[in-house]
Amino acid sequence: MVKASEHSQARYHPTQKPIALFEWVLELFTVTGDVVLDCYCGAGGQLVACERLGRLGRGVEIEPKYVAVTLERLAGLGLEPRRVE
C-alpha cells in the first residue's frame, strides 16, 4: 500500500482526480479555445487541464478552502486567476 506522503502529486482534495484524466475527457469533447465550465471545481484540476490544453476554464466552488487551493494552483502556472463573487 502506498502512503499518501509517497505520492508524487500533492493531494488537495479528498476526491482529487489525475490531471491526465481531465485532459483525456477535454480532448474528446472540446477543442482549443472552447469555454469549459466546472460547476463543482474542488481543487481546480479541470481548470489546470484547461490551461494546459488551451481551453478557457471557468469554475464554481462553494467551499472557501478549495477556492483558495484552486487560486494558488493556477497562480503557480503563471496565471492571474481571479475570484468573482
N, C-alpha and C positions, 0 to 999 in steps of 0.2 A: 504494500500500500504506500502511495506517495503522500507525504505530508504536504499541507498547504504551503509551508515555507519553502518547499523544494521546487515548486512550480516556477517556470521561467518567467511567466507573466503575472503581474500583480493582480490580486483579486480585489475588485472594488465593490462588488455586489454579490449577494448570495446565489443568484441565478445567471451570472455572467456567462455569455457565450463567446467563443473564439471570433476574432475579427474576420478570419478567413471564412467562417460560416456566413456572416453578413455580406462579405464581398461576393461569395458564390450566389446568394439569392439576388443581390443587387444586379449582378451581371446577367442573370437570367431574365429579369423583369424590367430593367431600366437601361437607359443609355446615357452617355456623358451629357451633362447639362440638365438632366431631369431633376425636379424637386422631389425629395423624399421626406415624408412626414412620419416620424416615430412618435406615436401617441403615448407610449409608456417607455420613456427614454432610459430609465435606470441609470447606469454608469456611462452611457453615451457611446457604447461600442458601435452601434449602427452609424452614428454621426462620424466616428473616426473612419469607418469603412467608406462612407460617402466622400469624405475629403480625399482619401487615397485613390478613389475611382473617378473623381471629377463630377460627383453629383452634388446638388445643393441640399444638404441635410438640415432639417428643422426638427426639433424635439420638444416634447411636453413631458414634464415630470413634476409631481406634486410634493415629493419628499426633498426638503431643502439640502440634506446631506448629499444626495445623489446629484442634485443640480450643481453643487459645489465641485464634486468629483468630475462631472462632465466638463464644466468650465475649465478646470485645471488640466484635464487631459487634452482638450482642444488647444489651450494656450501652449501646452508642451509641443504641439505640432507647428507652432509659429503662427497660429491664427489669433484673431482678436474676437473671441466669442462674446456675445452679449446676452444678458438676461433681460427678458421682456416680461413685465408683469401684466 
